[in-house]
Amino acid sequence: MTRKRLSTRDRAKLLAAAEGKCHLCGMKIEGGQAWEVSHPIPLAAGGDDEPSNRAPAHKKCHARQTAEIDAPLIAKTRRQQQKHNGSFRSTRPMPGSRRSAWKQKLSGQWERRAK
């Protein structure tokens, strides 16, 4: 999903619709204070870039939200998508499995697999 670039008029409408409050902390966004357009449901986690999924947030609040909540959610969504597609391969296969570099013989001895 690509992000739409918001004009100054659209940003002003967004701030007015939220009554000038940060949707994360609920504090008022003062004039001249840095703020960003936040997506409550991240785009990478399946959210839309529609007006209903946009909200104003202080720059610091948005950075904290992205680092603590959005980044892990996006990573989890990506992992689930990879498993669903069948493109995920474990970096640590179970010892003795077919993907492991070692195999266990019936006698109980371990030997390195030939590649």
NORVEN-V737603 format. One record per residue. N is the residue number from 1. RES is the residue in one small letter. SS is DSSP state (~ for helix, > for strand, _ for the rest). OMEGA is omega as a letter, one per 20 degrees, with the letter a starting at -180 (none if undefined). Layout:
N_RES_SS_OMEGA, N_RES_SS_OMEGA
This chain:
1_m___r, 2_t___r, 3_r___r, 4_k___r, 5_r___a, 6_l___r, 7_s___r, 8_t_~_r, 9_r_~_r, 10_d_~_r, 11_r_~_r, 12_a_~_r, 13_k_~_r, 14_l_~_r, 15_l_~_r, 16_a_~_r, 17_a_~_r, 18_a___a, 19_e___r, 20_g___a, 21_k_>_r, 22_c___a, 23_h___a, 24_l___a, 25_c___r, 26_g___r, 27_m___a, 28_k_>_r, 29_i___a, 30_e___r, 31_g___a, 32_g___r, 33_q___a, 34_a___r, 35_w_>_a, 36_e_>_r, 37_v_>_a, 38_s_>_r, 39_h___r, 40_p___r, 41_i___a, 42_p___a, 43_l_~_a, 44_a_~_r, 45_a_~_r, 46_g___r, 47_g___r, 48_d___r, 49_d___a, 50_e___r, 51_p_~_r, 52_s_~_a, 53_n_~_r, 54_r___r, 55_a_>_r, 56_p_>_r, 57_a_>_r, 58_h_>_a, 59_k_~_r, 60_k_~_r, 61_c_~_a, 62_h_~_r, 63_a_~_r, 64_r_~_r, 65_q_~_a, 66_t_~_a, 67_a_~_a, 68_e_~_a, 69_i_~_a, 70_d_~_a, 71_a_~_r, 72_p_~_r, 73_l_~_r, 74_i_~_r, 75_a_~_r, 76_k_~_r, 77_t_~_r, 78_r_~_r, 79_r_~_r, 80_q_~_r, 81_q_~_r, 82_q_~_r, 83_k_~_r, 84_h_~_a, 85_n_~_a, 86_g___a, 87_s___a, 88_f___r, 89_r___a, 90_s___r, 91_t___r, 92_r___a, 93_p___a, 94_m___a, 95_p___r, 96_g___r, 97_s___a, 98_r___r, 99_r___a, 100_s___r, 101_a___a, 102_w_>_r, 103_k_>_a, 104_q_>_r, 105_k___r, 106_l___r, 107_s___r, 108_g___r, 109_q___r, 110_w_>_r, 111_e_>_a, 112_r_>_r, 113_r___r, 114_a___a, 115_k___none
